Amino acid sequence: MNKLITLSALALIALSGCAASKPKTAADMGAVNTLCPMQPDCALPADSPTTNWNGQKVAFCCQGCVGEWGRIDDKERAERLAKAK
């Protein structure tokens, strides 16, 4: 019985350590935004694709939005990013 309790406790400790080390949000990964700048109604998963723009890490809801971001000018990027923070 003691072995079972010990093994259970070790398993819980190991699992909680794994969960604590994973980023929970795009902001935890260093992104400056909390919403997708291309689709602000889309949530950002923890493993969001990102790109760097003007020295900032920008996160997106999907790879398609990264492509769209690459096709707009800097003025529109700045406007969209300001709304996505």
Secondary structure in CASP SS format (residue, H / E / C, confidence):
PFRMAT SS
TARGET T0000
AUTHOR 0000-0000-0000
METHOD secondary structure of the structure
MODEL  1
M C 1.00
N H 1.00
K H 1.00
L H 1.00
I H 1.00
T H 1.00
L H 1.00
S H 1.00
A H 1.00
L H 1.00
A H 1.00
L H 1.00
I H 1.00
A H 1.00
L H 1.00
S H 1.00
G H 1.00
C H 1.00
A H 1.00
A H 1.00
S H 1.00
K C 1.00
P C 1.00
K C 1.00
T C 1.00
A C 1.00
A H 1.00
D H 1.00
M H 1.00
G C 1.00
A C 1.00
V C 1.00
N C 1.00
T C 1.00
L C 1.00
C C 1.00
P C 1.00
M C 1.00
Q C 1.00
P C 1.00
D C 1.00
C C 1.00
A C 1.00
L C 1.00
P C 1.00
A C 1.00
D C 1.00
S C 1.00
P C 1.00
T E 1.00
T E 1.00
N E 1.00
W E 1.00
N C 1.00
G C 1.00
Q E 1.00
K E 1.00
V E 1.00
A E 1.00
F C 1.00
C C 1.00
C C 1.00
Q H 1.00
G H 1.00
C H 1.00
V H 1.00
G H 1.00
E H 1.00
W H 1.00
G H 1.00
R C 1.00
I C 1.00
D C 1.00
D H 1.00
K H 1.00
E H 1.00
R H 1.00
A H 1.00
E H 1.00
R H 1.00
L H 1.00
A H 1.00
K H 1.00
A C 1.00
K C 1.00
END
